[in-house]
Amino acid sequence: MRTAAALTTCLLLAACGQDPAPTPATPVSEAFEQDGAKPPIGPVDATYLCDGGNRVDLIENRRFARIAMSDGRVVQLGAMDKSQPPTWSDVGLRFIVGADYVELSQDNGRTLRCEEQAASDTVDADNATG
């Protein structure tokens, strides 16, 4: 409901010729809750942190790449069979793990550099305490 109210406010302000105030990004955990989707259960095979605060988790035996974008959106890409280098793609996004590079790119040409995180650098939300 919060999203619908924000959209209505933006539309009303735009109709009046006023610039709407920016709305803060929704944290990834709240984005899952708003959409009614649940984060995948099970282990994360690898985690990559990308420029601009974006994160990619390879899940389900690397069959999918779950991208948590810095603006709070979450997108899941499917693996492209037998692609070399390994590539996950969908909705105008591609995640590629090359021999000497890792990148997240959009069809519009924007490319972000990514780095794999060591297993000890990542936190499994299901097992976190505190």
Salt bridges, closest charged atoms under 4 A:
GLU30 OE1 - ARG2 NH2 3.35
ASP51 OD1 - ARG113 NH2 3.35
ASP57 OD1 - ARG55 NE 3.06
ASP57 OD2 - ARG66 NH2 2.71
GLU60 OE1 - ARG63 NH2 2.79
ASP71 OD2 - ARG73 NE 2.71
ASP107 OD1 - ARG94 NH1 2.83
GLU115 OE2 - ARG113 NH1 2.54
